[in-house]
Amino acid sequence: MTELSLPLSFSPTWIGIAAAVLTTAAYAPQAFKVWQTRSTRDVSLAMFLLMVSGIMLWLIYGILIGDLPLIVANAVTLVLAASILIAKIRFR
């Protein structure tokens, strides 16, 4: 097998940062739409309960291992996902 040759400036951290930015940003349009329209009819309560729980655990994990990108990404994602969950409960 041949070894993959990567540029010297390449760092897997940049892939992690890009993934964190994209997956965190993915919640923003839904959160803004939910709060703007006050409609959560098509939002799954079970999915957001599970997602917020999982994000909270990722945040705790990031804190425990001291991984700043993991902490920041999951803290922001938690705020966005939790706001959708709160709206789902509040706007029933």
N, C-alpha and C positions, 0 to 999 in steps of 0.2 A: 504494500500500500504506500501511496505517497502522502507526505505530510502537507497539510494546507499551509500555504505561505501567506502570511498577513503582513501588512505594512507595520513598521515599528511603532507608529503613532496610534495603532488600533488598540482599543481597550474594551473588553467585554462590559465594562461599567457603562460605556456609552450606549450599548444595546439596552441595558437595564434602565438607564435614564429615559431613553426614547420610549420603551415599553411603558414605563411608569407615567410619562406625560400623556401618551395616547390613551391608556386605559383609564386614567383619572379624568382626562378631558371628555371622554365618552359619556360621562354622567351629566355634564353641564347642560347640554341641550334639553335633556329630559327634565332635569331639575327646574330650569327656567320655564319650560313649557307648563309643567305641572303648577307652579306657583302663579304663573301668568293667567292660565285658563281656569284654575281652581278645579280642574277635572282630573280624576285619577281612575276613572272607570276601567281603563285598559291596563292599569298597572297591577301586577300580581303582588298581593300582600305577602304571600308565602315566599316568593322569590326575594323580595326586599328584606324580609326578616332574616332569611338565610344569608343573604349577601352582606347585610350590615354586621351580622354576627361574625362572618368570615373575615371581613375587613378589620373589625375590631381585634380579632385574634392575630392577623398579620401585623397590625400596628403594635400590639403587645410584643410579638416576636421581634419586630424591628427594634423596639426599645430595649429588650433584653439582650440582644446581640450588638446593640449600638450601631446599627446600620442607618445612617442619616437619610440616604435616598429612599429606603424602605419606609422610614418613619414619616417623612414629608409626604410621599406619594399616598400612603394609606391614611394619613391624617386628613388630607384634602379630600380624598375619595370618600372617607367616612362622613365628612360634613355634607358632601353632595348627595350621597346615597341615603344618609339619615334624613336629609331634608325631604327627599321623595317619600320615604317611609312615613315621616311625620305628616306630610300632606295627605298621604293615602288614608291614614287613620283620622285625620282632622276633617277632611272634605268628603267623608262618606255620605 
